[in-house]
Structures are given as C-alpha cells and as structure tokens.
Amino acid sequence: MQRFQPILLAIWREISHAESLPAALDAIAPLVARRLPIGLLVVRRIDRARGCVETLAAAGVHAHPPA
C-alpha cells in the first residue's frame, strides 16, 4: 500500500480542487496513465431502479466512452 500512497494523494488532491466530476477525471486521467496502461478512465453508476448503467464522466485518449 505504501508504494501507492503518492498516486493516491495526488488523485485525492485533484478531486478536492475540481469543480465537477468531469473536471476531476480530466485531471486524474494523466496521473493514472503514468502508472497504468489506460486509454480511457470512466466513472459509471448502476441505476437499479431504471435497470441501466449511466456514464457520469470519462477522460482519456478516446473522445467518447464505449457503449
């Protein structure tokens, strides 16, 4: 867990300063991409009442998250 502390603190810092979830993801995606081979970072919510998965924010190389 110690080796992840710097990246986790950097992510937490960006989240606390962001005005919105999409803005936070825009700032976080490059931080994560430096450590992991990602092309897209997506935050989704499961809506059980409607029976669907909703994309709340996405950031990265691709313009739009996959369906």
Predicted model as a PDB file, atoms N, CA, C, CB and O in Angstrom, pLDDT in the B-factor column:
MODEL        1                                                                  
ATOM      1  N   MET A   1       0.823  -1.203   0.000  1.00 71.00           N  
ATOM      2  CA  MET A   1       0.000   0.000   0.000  1.00 71.00           C  
ATOM      3  C   MET A   1       0.863   1.261   0.000  1.00 71.00           C  
ATOM      4  CB  MET A   1      -0.934   0.002   1.210  1.00 71.00           C  
ATOM      5  O   MET A   1       0.482   2.283  -0.571  1.00 71.00           O  
ATOM      6  N   GLN A   2       2.015   1.181   0.639  1.00 86.00           N  
ATOM      7  CA  GLN A   2       2.907   2.337   0.713  1.00 86.00           C  
ATOM      8  C   GLN A   2       3.312   2.839  -0.674  1.00 86.00           C  
ATOM      9  CB  GLN A   2       4.151   1.983   1.517  1.00 86.00           C  
ATOM     10  O   GLN A   2       3.407   4.046  -0.894  1.00 86.00           O  
ATOM     11  N   ARG A   3       3.546   1.926  -1.597  1.00 85.00           N  
ATOM     12  CA  ARG A   3       4.001   2.348  -2.926  1.00 85.00           C  
ATOM     13  C   ARG A   3       2.926   3.090  -3.701  1.00 85.00           C  
ATOM     14  CB  ARG A   3       4.458   1.149  -3.723  1.00 85.00           C  
ATOM     15  O   ARG A   3       3.237   3.806  -4.653  1.00 85.00           O  
ATOM     16  N   PHE A   4       1.657   2.933  -3.309  1.00 85.00           N  
ATOM     17  CA  PHE A   4       0.565   3.633  -3.986  1.00 85.00           C  
ATOM     18  C   PHE A   4       0.224   4.974  -3.332  1.00 85.00           C  
ATOM     19  CB  PHE A   4      -0.667   2.755  -4.010  1.00 85.00           C  
ATOM     20  O   PHE A   4      -0.569   5.748  -3.868  1.00 85.00           O  
ATOM     21  N   GLN A   5       0.816   5.236  -2.198  1.00 91.00           N  
ATOM     22  CA  GLN A   5       0.475   6.453  -1.464  1.00 91.00           C  
ATOM     23  C   GLN A   5       0.681   7.739  -2.274  1.00 91.00           C  
ATOM     24  CB  GLN A   5       1.294   6.522  -0.208  1.00 91.00           C  
ATOM     25  O   GLN A   5      -0.201   8.597  -2.241  1.00 91.00           O  
ATOM     26  N   PRO A   6       1.780   7.922  -2.991  1.00 90.00           N  
ATOM     27  CA  PRO A   6       1.939   9.171  -3.749  1.00 90.00           C  
ATOM     28  C   PRO A   6       0.857   9.385  -4.813  1.00 90.00           C  
ATOM     29  CB  PRO A   6       3.296   9.189  -4.412  1.00 90.00           C  
ATOM     30  O   PRO A   6       0.354  10.498  -4.967  1.00 90.00           O  
ATOM     31  N   ILE A   7       0.497   8.330  -5.544  1.00 89.00           N  
ATOM     32  CA  ILE A   7      -0.533   8.486  -6.580  1.00 89.00           C  
ATOM     33  C   ILE A   7      -1.905   8.704  -5.948  1.00 89.00           C  
ATOM     34  CB  ILE A   7      -0.564   7.249  -7.505  1.00 89.00           C  
ATOM     35  O   ILE A   7      -2.701   9.498  -6.451  1.00 89.00           O  
ATOM     36  N   LEU A   8      -2.183   8.011  -4.859  1.00 91.00           N  
ATOM     37  CA  LEU A   8      -3.468   8.199  -4.188  1.00 91.00           C  
ATOM     38  C   LEU A   8      -3.602   9.610  -3.628  1.00 91.00           C  
ATOM     39  CB  LEU A   8      -3.635   7.177  -3.068  1.00 91.00           C  
ATOM     40  O   LEU A   8      -4.675  10.209  -3.707  1.00 91.00           O  
ATOM     41  N   LEU A   9      -2.533  10.138  -3.068  1.00 93.00           N  
ATOM     42  CA  LEU A   9      -2.566  11.519  -2.564  1.00 93.00           C  
ATOM     43  C   LEU A   9      -2.738  12.516  -3.705  1.00 93.00           C  
ATOM     44  CB  LEU A   9      -1.282  11.836  -1.780  1.00 93.00           C  
ATOM     45  O   LEU A   9      -3.465  13.499  -3.561  1.00 93.00           O  
ATOM     46  N   ALA A  10      -2.081  12.277  -4.830  1.00 92.00           N  
ATOM     47  CA  ALA A  10      -2.221  13.168  -5.987  1.00 92.00           C  
ATOM     48  C   ALA A  10      -3.653  13.133  -6.515  1.00 92.00           C  
ATOM     49  CB  ALA A  10      -1.230  12.769  -7.106  1.00 92.00           C  
ATOM     50  O   ALA A  10      -4.211  14.171  -6.870  1.00 92.00           O  
ATOM     51  N   ILE A  11      -4.243  11.947  -6.566  1.00 92.00           N  
ATOM     52  CA  ILE A  11      -5.640  11.823  -7.024  1.00 92.00           C  
ATOM     53  C   ILE A  11      -6.565  12.547  -6.056  1.00 92.00           C  
ATOM     54  CB  ILE A  11      -6.056  10.326  -7.152  1.00 92.00           C  
ATOM     55  O   ILE A  11      -7.441  13.300  -6.480  1.00 92.00           O  
ATOM     56  N   TRP A  12      -6.377  12.325  -4.770  1.00 93.00           N  
ATOM     57  CA  TRP A  12      -7.211  12.991  -3.772  1.00 93.00           C  
ATOM     58  C   TRP A  12      -7.084  14.515  -3.871  1.00 93.00           C  
ATOM     59  CB  TRP A  12      -6.828  12.520  -2.361  1.00 93.00           C  
ATOM     60  O   TRP A  12      -8.078  15.230  -3.744  1.00 93.00           O  
ATOM     61  N   ARG A  13      -5.888  15.001  -4.094  1.00 93.00           N  
ATOM     62  CA  ARG A  13      -5.660  16.444  -4.237  1.00 93.00           C  
ATOM     63  C   ARG A  13      -6.447  16.997  -5.424  1.00 93.00           C  
ATOM     64  CB  ARG A  13      -4.153  16.742  -4.412  1.00 93.00           C  
ATOM     65  O   ARG A  13      -7.093  18.039  -5.309  1.00 93.00           O  
ATOM     66  N   GLU A  14      -6.396  16.310  -6.552  1.00 91.00           N  
ATOM     67  CA  GLU A  14      -7.112  16.764  -7.746  1.00 91.00           C  
ATOM     68  C   GLU A  14      -8.624  16.739  -7.540  1.00 91.00           C  
ATOM     69  CB  GLU A  14      -6.739  15.899  -8.948  1.00 91.00           C  
ATOM     70  O   GLU A  14      -9.327  17.660  -7.954  1.00 91.00           O  
ATOM     71  N   ILE A  15      -9.117  15.689  -6.904  1.00 90.00           N  
ATOM     72  CA  ILE A  15     -10.555  15.589  -6.654  1.00 90.00           C  
ATOM     73  C   ILE A  15     -11.026  16.721  -5.754  1.00 90.00           C  
ATOM     74  CB  ILE A  15     -10.900  14.235  -6.023  1.00 90.00           C  
ATOM     75  O   ILE A  15     -12.087  17.301  -5.984  1.00 90.00           O  
ATOM     76  N   SER A  16     -10.247  17.034  -4.738  1.00 92.00           N  
ATOM     77  CA  SER A  16     -10.668  18.076  -3.791  1.00 92.00           C  
ATOM     78  C   SER A  16     -10.664  19.471  -4.398  1.00 92.00           C  
ATOM     79  CB  SER A  16      -9.772  18.059  -2.580  1.00 92.00           C  
ATOM     80  O   SER A  16     -11.353  20.359  -3.895  1.00 92.00           O  
ATOM     81  N   HIS A  17      -9.895  19.687  -5.478  1.00 92.00           N  
ATOM     82  CA  HIS A  17      -9.844  21.000  -6.105  1.00 92.00           C  
ATOM     83  C   HIS A  17     -10.759  21.126  -7.319  1.00 92.00           C  
ATOM     84  CB  HIS A  17      -8.437  21.308  -6.508  1.00 92.00           C  
ATOM     85  O   HIS A  17     -10.998  22.238  -7.791  1.00 92.00           O  
ATOM     86  N   ALA A  18     -11.266  20.035  -7.825  1.00 91.00           N  
ATOM     87  CA  ALA A  18     -12.077  20.064  -9.045  1.00 91.00           C  
ATOM     88  C   ALA A  18     -13.467  20.622  -8.782  1.00 91.00           C  
ATOM     89  CB  ALA A  18     -12.187  18.667  -9.640  1.00 91.00           C  
ATOM     90  O   ALA A  18     -14.047  20.420  -7.715  1.00 91.00           O  
ATOM     91  N   GLU A  19     -13.982  21.319  -9.767  1.00 93.00           N  
ATOM     92  CA  GLU A  19     -15.320  21.901  -9.653  1.00 93.00           C  
ATOM     93  C   GLU A  19     -16.414  20.911 -10.013  1.00 93.00           C  
ATOM     94  CB  GLU A  19     -15.434  23.120 -10.538  1.00 93.00           C  
ATOM     95  O   GLU A  19     -17.573  21.105  -9.645  1.00 93.00           O  
ATOM     96  N   SER A  20     -16.055  19.846 -10.732  1.00 93.00           N  
ATOM     97  CA  SER A  20     -17.044  18.857 -11.143  1.00 93.00           C  
ATOM     98  C   SER A  20     -16.367  17.510 -11.337  1.00 93.00           C  
ATOM     99  CB  SER A  20     -17.762  19.298 -12.437  1.00 93.00           C  
ATOM    100  O   SER A  20     -15.139  17.423 -11.376  1.00 93.00           O  
ATOM    101  N   LEU A  21     -17.161  16.476 -11.458  1.00 90.00           N  
ATOM    102  CA  LEU A  21     -16.603  15.153 -11.685  1.00 90.00           C  
ATOM    103  C   LEU A  21     -15.860  15.067 -13.020  1.00 90.00           C  
ATOM    104  CB  LEU A  21     -17.706  14.111 -11.637  1.00 90.00           C  
ATOM    105  O   LEU A  21     -14.754  14.529 -13.057  1.00 90.00           O  
ATOM    106  N   PRO A  22     -16.431  15.581 -14.123  1.00 89.00           N  
ATOM    107  CA  PRO A  22     -15.672  15.557 -15.381  1.00 89.00           C  
ATOM    108  C   PRO A  22     -14.337  16.305 -15.285  1.00 89.00           C  
ATOM    109  CB  PRO A  22     -16.510  16.159 -16.497  1.00 89.00           C  
ATOM    110  O   PRO A  22     -13.338  15.857 -15.848  1.00 89.00           O  
ATOM    111  N   ALA A  23     -14.313  17.422 -14.589  1.00 91.00           N  
ATOM    112  CA  ALA A  23     -13.067  18.177 -14.424  1.00 91.00           C  
ATOM    113  C   ALA A  23     -12.062  17.377 -13.602  1.00 91.00           C  
ATOM    114  CB  ALA A  23     -13.341  19.540 -13.752  1.00 91.00           C  
ATOM    115  O   ALA A  23     -10.867  17.384 -13.899  1.00 91.00           O  
ATOM    116  N   ALA A  24     -12.540  16.690 -12.571  1.00 91.00           N  
ATOM    117  CA  ALA A  24     -11.657  15.864 -11.749  1.00 91.00           C  
ATOM    118  C   ALA A  24     -11.075  14.727 -12.578  1.00 91.00           C  
ATOM    119  CB  ALA A  24     -12.414  15.304 -10.528  1.00 91.00           C  
ATOM    120  O   ALA A  24      -9.887  14.422 -12.470  1.00 91.00           O  
ATOM    121  N   LEU A  25     -11.897  14.107 -13.396  1.00 91.00           N  
ATOM    122  CA  LEU A  25     -11.411  12.999 -14.218  1.00 91.00           C  
ATOM    123  C   LEU A  25     -10.397  13.473 -15.247  1.00 91.00           C  
ATOM    124  CB  LEU A  25     -12.573  12.307 -14.917  1.00 91.00           C  
ATOM    125  O   LEU A  25      -9.436  12.763 -15.542  1.00 91.00           O  
ATOM    126  N   ASP A  26     -10.600  14.657 -15.792  1.00 90.00           N  
ATOM    127  CA  ASP A  26      -9.622  15.219 -16.738  1.00 90.00           C  
ATOM    128  C   ASP A  26      -8.258  15.391 -16.074  1.00 90.00           C  
ATOM    129  CB  ASP A  26     -10.117  16.577 -17.286  1.00 90.00           C  
ATOM    130  O   ASP A  26      -7.222  15.190 -16.709  1.00 90.00           O  
ATOM    131  N   ALA A  27      -8.263  15.760 -14.812  1.00 91.00           N  
ATOM    132  CA  ALA A  27      -7.007  15.951 -14.087  1.00 91.00           C  
ATOM    133  C   ALA A  27      -6.413  14.618 -13.619  1.00 91.00           C  
ATOM    134  CB  ALA A  27      -7.230  16.871 -12.887  1.00 91.00           C  
ATOM    135  O   ALA A  27      -5.193  14.467 -13.568  1.00 91.00           O  
ATOM    136  N   ILE A  28      -7.257  13.673 -13.284  1.00 91.00           N  
ATOM    137  CA  ILE A  28      -6.801  12.397 -12.744  1.00 91.00           C  
ATOM    138  C   ILE A  28      -6.294  11.452 -13.824  1.00 91.00           C  
ATOM    139  CB  ILE A  28      -7.918  11.738 -11.980  1.00 91.00           C  
ATOM    140  O   ILE A  28      -5.336  10.715 -13.591  1.00 91.00           O  
ATOM    141  N   ALA A  29      -6.912  11.457 -14.995  1.00 89.00           N  
ATOM    142  CA  ALA A  29      -6.553  10.508 -16.060  1.00 89.00           C  
ATOM    143  C   ALA A  29      -5.053  10.498 -16.376  1.00 89.00           C  
ATOM    144  CB  ALA A  29      -7.328  10.839 -17.322  1.00 89.00           C  
ATOM    145  O   ALA A  29      -4.472   9.417 -16.468  1.00 89.00           O  
ATOM    146  N   PRO A  30      -4.405  11.651 -16.545  1.00 88.00           N  
ATOM    147  CA  PRO A  30      -2.964  11.616 -16.815  1.00 88.00           C  
ATOM    148  C   PRO A  30      -2.144  11.045 -15.655  1.00 88.00           C  
ATOM    149  CB  PRO A  30      -2.474  13.009 -17.133  1.00 88.00           C  
ATOM    150  O   PRO A  30      -1.123  10.395 -15.880  1.00 88.00           O  
ATOM    151  N   LEU A  31      -2.582  11.282 -14.427  1.00 88.00           N  
ATOM    152  CA  LEU A  31      -1.877  10.738 -13.265  1.00 88.00           C  
ATOM    153  C   LEU A  31      -1.938   9.215 -13.261  1.00 88.00           C  
ATOM    154  CB  LEU A  31      -2.474  11.296 -11.962  1.00 88.00           C  
ATOM    155  O   LEU A  31      -0.935   8.543 -13.018  1.00 88.00           O  
ATOM    156  N   VAL A  32      -3.097   8.691 -13.525  1.00 88.00           N  
ATOM    157  CA  VAL A  32      -3.279   7.240 -13.546  1.00 88.00           C  
ATOM    158  C   VAL A  32      -2.550   6.639 -14.747  1.00 88.00           C  
ATOM    159  CB  VAL A  32      -4.785   6.878 -13.588  1.00 88.00           C  
ATOM    160  O   VAL A  32      -1.942   5.574 -14.635  1.00 88.00           O  
ATOM    161  N   ALA A  33      -2.610   7.311 -15.887  1.00 86.00           N  
ATOM    162  CA  ALA A  33      -1.980   6.799 -17.113  1.00 86.00           C  
ATOM    163  C   ALA A  33      -0.464   6.684 -16.977  1.00 86.00           C  
ATOM    164  CB  ALA A  33      -2.320   7.704 -18.293  1.00 86.00           C  
ATOM    165  O   ALA A  33       0.157   5.878 -17.670  1.00 86.00           O  
ATOM    166  N   ARG A  34       0.129   7.467 -16.104  1.00 85.00           N  
ATOM    167  CA  ARG A  34       1.569   7.349 -15.872  1.00 85.00           C  
ATOM    168  C   ARG A  34       1.924   6.046 -15.168  1.00 85.00           C  
ATOM    169  CB  ARG A  34       2.067   8.529 -15.053  1.00 85.00           C  
ATOM    170  O   ARG A  34       3.050   5.563 -15.285  1.00 85.00           O  
ATOM    171  N   ARG A  35       0.974   5.477 -14.440  1.00 85.00           N  
ATOM    172  CA  ARG A  35       1.216   4.255 -13.669  1.00 85.00           C  
ATOM    173  C   ARG A  35       0.612   3.008 -14.311  1.00 85.00           C  
ATOM    174  CB  ARG A  35       0.662   4.415 -12.279  1.00 85.00           C  
ATOM    175  O   ARG A  35       1.117   1.900 -14.131  1.00 85.00           O  
ATOM    176  N   LEU A  36      -0.476   3.200 -15.064  1.00 83.00           N  
ATOM    177  CA  LEU A  36      -1.191   2.074 -15.656  1.00 83.00           C  
ATOM    178  C   LEU A  36      -1.401   2.309 -17.150  1.00 83.00           C  
ATOM    179  CB  LEU A  36      -2.545   1.857 -14.947  1.00 83.00           C  
ATOM    180  O   LEU A  36      -1.547   3.455 -17.573  1.00 83.00           O  
ATOM    181  N   PRO A  37      -1.420   1.257 -17.947  1.00 86.00           N  
ATOM    182  CA  PRO A  37      -1.632   1.415 -19.389  1.00 86.00           C  
ATOM    183  C   PRO A  37      -3.114   1.593 -19.720  1.00 86.00           C  
ATOM    184  CB  PRO A  37      -1.069   0.204 -20.143  1.00 86.00           C  
ATOM    185  O   PRO A  37      -3.775   0.654 -20.165  1.00 86.00           O  
ATOM    186  N   ILE A  38      -3.627   2.795 -19.502  1.00 84.00           N  
ATOM    187  CA  ILE A  38      -5.042   3.056 -19.779  1.00 84.00           C  
ATOM    188  C   ILE A  38      -5.171   4.022 -20.948  1.00 84.00           C  
ATOM    189  CB  ILE A  38      -5.753   3.626 -18.528  1.00 84.00           C  
ATOM    190  O   ILE A  38      -4.301   4.862 -21.177  1.00 84.00           O  
ATOM    191  N   GLY A  39      -6.256   3.891 -21.674  1.00 84.00           N  
ATOM    192  CA  GLY A  39      -6.573   4.832 -22.730  1.00 84.00           C  
ATOM    193  C   GLY A  39      -7.799   5.654 -22.386  1.00 84.00           C  
ATOM    194  O   GLY A  39      -8.063   6.693 -22.991  1.00 84.00           O  
ATOM    195  N   LEU A  40      -8.556   5.160 -21.388  1.00 87.00           N  
ATOM    196  CA  LEU A  40      -9.806   5.813 -21.025  1.00 87.00           C  
ATOM    197  C   LEU A  40     -10.106   5.521 -19.557  1.00 87.00           C  
ATOM    198  CB  LEU A  40     -10.974   5.335 -21.939  1.00 87.00           C  
ATOM    199  O   LEU A  40      -9.962   4.389 -19.096  1.00 87.00           O  
ATOM    200  N   LEU A  41     -10.520   6.548 -18.838  1.00 88.00           N  
ATOM    201  CA  LEU A  41     -10.930   6.417 -17.446  1.00 88.00           C  
ATOM    202  C   LEU A  41     -12.404   6.796 -17.391  1.00 88.00           C  
ATOM    203  CB  LEU A  41     -10.053   7.321 -16.482  1.00 88.00           C  
ATOM    204  O   LEU A  41     -12.776   7.899 -17.793  1.00 88.00           O  
ATOM    205  N   VAL A  42     -13.244   5.893 -16.898  1.00 89.00           N  
ATOM    206  CA  VAL A  42     -14.695   6.100 -16.913  1.00 89.00           C  
ATOM    207  C   VAL A  42     -15.254   5.890 -15.514  1.00 89.00           C  
ATOM    208  CB  VAL A  42     -15.384   5.143 -17.922  1.00 89.00           C  
ATOM    209  O   VAL A  42     -14.866   4.955 -14.812  1.00 89.00           O  
ATOM    210  N   VAL A  43     -16.180   6.780 -15.110  1.00 91.00           N  
ATOM    211  CA  VAL A  43     -16.927   6.613 -13.867  1.00 91.00           C  
ATOM    212  C   VAL A  43     -18.372   6.364 -14.259  1.00 91.00           C  
ATOM    213  CB  VAL A  43     -16.789   7.871 -12.916  1.00 91.00           C  
ATOM    214  O   VAL A  43     -19.007   7.187 -14.920  1.00 91.00           O  
ATOM    215  N   ARG A  44     -18.876   5.213 -13.839  1.00 93.00           N  
ATOM    216  CA  ARG A  44     -20.254   4.846 -14.170  1.00 93.00           C  
ATOM    217  C   ARG A  44     -21.032   4.556 -12.899  1.00 93.00           C  
ATOM    218  CB  ARG A  44     -20.288   3.624 -15.112  1.00 93.00           C  
ATOM    219  O   ARG A  44     -20.471   4.222 -11.855  1.00 93.00           O  
ATOM    220  N   ARG A  45     -22.351   4.695 -13.025  1.00 95.00           N  
ATOM    221  CA  ARG A  45     -23.251   4.436 -11.898  1.00 95.00           C  
ATOM    222  C   ARG A  45     -24.279   3.399 -12.327  1.00 95.00           C  
ATOM    223  CB  ARG A  45     -23.952   5.750 -11.414  1.00 95.00           C  
ATOM    224  O   ARG A  45     -24.821   3.469 -13.430  1.00 95.00           O  
ATOM    225  N   ILE A  46     -24.539   2.453 -11.464  1.00 96.00           N  
ATOM    226  CA  ILE A  46     -25.579   1.466 -11.726  1.00 96.00           C  
ATOM    227  C   ILE A  46     -26.883   2.010 -11.166  1.00 96.00           C  
ATOM    228  CB  ILE A  46     -25.225   0.072 -11.097  1.00 96.00           C  
ATOM    229  O   ILE A  46     -26.991   2.294  -9.973  1.00 96.00           O  
ATOM    230  N   ASP A  47     -27.870   2.150 -12.041  1.00 94.00           N  
ATOM    231  CA  ASP A  47     -29.189   2.626 -11.629  1.00 94.00           C  
ATOM    232  C   ASP A  47     -30.112   1.411 -11.607  1.00 94.00           C  
ATOM    233  CB  ASP A  47     -29.737   3.759 -12.597  1.00 94.00           C  
ATOM    234  O   ASP A  47     -30.663   1.018 -12.635  1.00 94.00           O  
ATOM    235  N   ARG A  48     -30.270   0.832 -10.445  1.00 94.00           N  
ATOM    236  CA  ARG A  48     -31.078  -0.380 -10.323  1.00 94.00           C  
ATOM    237  C   ARG A  48     -32.545  -0.111 -10.642  1.00 94.00           C  
ATOM    238  CB  ARG A  48     -30.950  -0.959  -8.919  1.00 94.00           C  
ATOM    239  O   ARG A  48     -33.209  -0.954 -11.246  1.00 94.00           O  
ATOM    240  N   ALA A  49     -33.053   1.039 -10.247  1.00 94.00           N  
ATOM    241  CA  ALA A  49     -34.463   1.346 -10.470  1.00 94.00           C  
ATOM    242  C   ALA A  49     -34.798   1.385 -11.961  1.00 94.00           C  
ATOM    243  CB  ALA A  49     -34.821   2.682  -9.818  1.00 94.00           C  
ATOM    244  O   ALA A  49     -35.857   0.916 -12.376  1.00 94.00           O  
ATOM    245  N   ARG A  50     -33.902   1.941 -12.753  1.00 94.00           N  
ATOM    246  CA  ARG A  50     -34.126   2.027 -14.205  1.00 94.00           C  
ATOM    247  C   ARG A  50     -33.532   0.847 -14.949  1.00 94.00           C  
ATOM    248  CB  ARG A  50     -33.539   3.315 -14.752  1.00 94.00           C  
ATOM    249  O   ARG A  50     -33.789   0.672 -16.140  1.00 94.00           O  
ATOM    250  N   GLY A  51     -32.740   0.034 -14.262  1.00 96.00           N  
ATOM    251  CA  GLY A  51     -32.133  -1.138 -14.884  1.00 96.00           C  
ATOM    252  C   GLY A  51     -31.100  -0.786 -15.933  1.00 96.00           C  
ATOM    253  O   GLY A  51     -31.067  -1.383 -17.008  1.00 96.00           O  
ATOM    254  N   CYS A  52     -30.247   0.196 -15.617  1.00 94.00           N  
ATOM    255  CA  CYS A  52     -29.238   0.609 -16.599  1.00 94.00           C  
ATOM    256  C   CYS A  52     -27.956   1.064 -15.900  1.00 94.00           C  
ATOM    257  CB  CYS A  52     -29.787   1.741 -17.493  1.00 94.00           C  
ATOM    258  O   CYS A  52     -27.916   1.254 -14.685  1.00 94.00           O  
ATOM    259  N   VAL A  53     -26.927   1.229 -16.704  1.00 93.00           N  
ATOM    260  CA  VAL A  53     -25.658   1.774 -16.244  1.00 93.00           C  
ATOM    261  C   VAL A  53     -25.486   3.122 -16.924  1.00 93.00           C  
ATOM    262  CB  VAL A  53     -24.452   0.805 -16.557  1.00 93.00           C  
ATOM    263  O   VAL A  53     -25.598   3.226 -18.146  1.00 93.00           O  
ATOM    264  N   GLU A  54     -25.216   4.144 -16.141  1.00 91.00           N  
ATOM    265  CA  GLU A  54     -25.086   5.510 -16.654  1.00 91.00           C  
ATOM    266  C   GLU A  54     -23.646   5.989 -16.523  1.00 91.00           C  
ATOM    267  CB  GLU A  54     -26.036   6.467 -15.906  1.00 91.00           C  
ATOM    268  O   GLU A  54     -23.040   5.863 -15.459  1.00 91.00           O  
ATOM    269  N   THR A  55     -23.101   6.536 -17.601  1.00 89.00           N  
ATOM    270  CA  THR A  55     -21.761   7.104 -17.560  1.00 89.00           C  
ATOM    271  C   THR A  55     -21.856   8.513 -16.987  1.00 89.00           C  
ATOM    272  CB  THR A  55     -21.106   7.116 -18.979  1.00 89.00           C  
ATOM    273  O   THR A  55     -22.573   9.362 -17.517  1.00 89.00           O  
ATOM    274  N   LEU A  56     -21.130   8.752 -15.904  1.00 90.00           N  
ATOM    275  CA  LEU A  56     -21.138  10.060 -15.252  1.00 90.00           C  
ATOM    276  C   LEU A  56     -20.028  10.963 -15.770  1.00 90.00           C  
ATOM    277  CB  LEU A  56     -21.004   9.895 -13.751  1.00 90.00           C  
ATOM    278  O   LEU A  56     -20.203  12.178 -15.869  1.00 90.00           O  
ATOM    279  N   ALA A  57     -18.879  10.365 -16.102  1.00 88.00           N  
ATOM    280  CA  ALA A  57     -17.748  11.147 -16.609  1.00 88.00           C  
ATOM    281  C   ALA A  57     -16.759  10.203 -17.275  1.00 88.00           C  
ATOM    282  CB  ALA A  57     -17.058  11.954 -15.465  1.00 88.00           C  
ATOM    283  O   ALA A  57     -16.671   9.025 -16.926  1.00 88.00           O  
ATOM    284  N   ALA A  58     -16.015  10.740 -18.242  1.00 87.00           N  
ATOM    285  CA  ALA A  58     -14.978   9.971 -18.920  1.00 87.00           C  
ATOM    286  C   ALA A  58     -13.866  10.917 -19.325  1.00 87.00           C  
ATOM    287  CB  ALA A  58     -15.545   9.216 -20.157  1.00 87.00           C  
ATOM    288  O   ALA A  58     -14.110  12.078 -19.655  1.00 87.00           O  
ATOM    289  N   ALA A  59     -12.637  10.407 -19.296  1.00 88.00           N  
ATOM    290  CA  ALA A  59     -11.480  11.214 -19.700  1.00 88.00           C  
ATOM    291  C   ALA A  59     -10.400  10.272 -20.221  1.00 88.00           C  
ATOM    292  CB  ALA A  59     -10.941  12.085 -18.504  1.00 88.00           C  
ATOM    293  O   ALA A  59     -10.284   9.127 -19.785  1.00 88.00           O  
ATOM    294  N   GLY A  60      -9.627  10.776 -21.149  1.00 80.00           N  
ATOM    295  CA  GLY A  60      -8.515   9.992 -21.677  1.00 80.00           C  
ATOM    296  C   GLY A  60      -8.324  10.219 -23.152  1.00 80.00           C  
ATOM    297  O   GLY A  60      -8.669  11.276 -23.681  1.00 80.00           O  
ATOM    298  N   VAL A  61      -7.777   9.230 -23.814  1.00 63.00           N  
ATOM    299  CA  VAL A  61      -7.432   9.330 -25.229  1.00 63.00           C  
ATOM    300  C   VAL A  61      -8.673   9.360 -26.102  1.00 63.00           C  
ATOM    301  CB  VAL A  61      -6.540   8.171 -25.639  1.00 63.00           C  
ATOM    302  O   VAL A  61      -8.738  10.123 -27.066  1.00 63.00           O  
ATOM    303  N   HIS A  62      -9.657   8.536 -25.772  1.00 57.00           N  
ATOM    304  CA  HIS A  62     -10.856   8.431 -26.591  1.00 57.00           C  
ATOM    305  C   HIS A  62     -11.828   9.559 -26.280  1.00 57.00           C  
ATOM    306  CB  HIS A  62     -11.532   7.080 -26.376  1.00 57.00           C  
ATOM    307  O   HIS A  62     -11.964   9.972 -25.128  1.00 57.00           O  
ATOM    308  N   ALA A  63     -12.501  10.053 -27.310  1.00 57.00           N  
ATOM    309  CA  ALA A  63     -13.428  11.156 -27.124  1.00 57.00           C  
ATOM    310  C   ALA A  63     -14.685  10.721 -26.371  1.00 57.00           C  
ATOM    311  CB  ALA A  63     -13.806  11.747 -28.469  1.00 57.00           C  
ATOM    312  O   ALA A  63     -15.223  11.477 -25.562  1.00 57.00           O  
ATOM    313  N   HIS A  64     -15.151   9.496 -26.641  1.00 62.00           N  
ATOM    314  CA  HIS A  64     -16.391   9.020 -26.024  1.00 62.00           C  
ATOM    315  C   HIS A  64     -16.169   7.622 -25.455  1.00 62.00           C  
ATOM    316  CB  HIS A  64     -17.559   9.014 -27.053  1.00 62.00           C  
ATOM    317  O   HIS A  64     -15.461   6.806 -26.046  1.00 62.00           O  
ATOM    318  N   PRO A  65     -16.781   7.354 -24.301  1.00 61.00           N  
ATOM    319  CA  PRO A  65     -16.639   6.015 -23.729  1.00 61.00           C  
ATOM    320  C   PRO A  65     -17.400   4.990 -24.562  1.00 61.00           C  
ATOM    321  CB  PRO A  65     -17.139   5.993 -22.274  1.00 61.00           C  
ATOM    322  O   PRO A  65     -18.364   5.337 -25.245  1.00 61.00           O  
ATOM    323  N   PRO A  66     -16.976   3.740 -24.511  1.00 64.00           N  
ATOM    324  CA  PRO A  66     -17.704   2.714 -25.244  1.00 64.00           C  
ATOM    325  C   PRO A  66     -19.099   2.532 -24.672  1.00 64.00           C  
ATOM    326  CB  PRO A  66     -16.943   1.392 -25.213  1.00 64.00           C  
ATOM    327  O   PRO A  66     -19.342   2.822 -23.500  1.00 64.00           O  
ATOM    328  N   ALA A  67     -20.006   2.055 -25.495  1.00 64.00           N  
ATOM    329  CA  ALA A  67     -21.406   1.859 -25.060  1.00 64.00           C  
ATOM    330  C   ALA A  67     -21.491   0.777 -24.008  1.00 64.00           C  
ATOM    331  CB  ALA A  67     -22.310   1.495 -26.254  1.00 64.00           C  
ATOM    332  O   ALA A  67     -22.580   0.472 -23.523  1.00 64.00           O  
TER     333      ALA A  67                                                      
ENDMDL                                                                          
END                                                                             
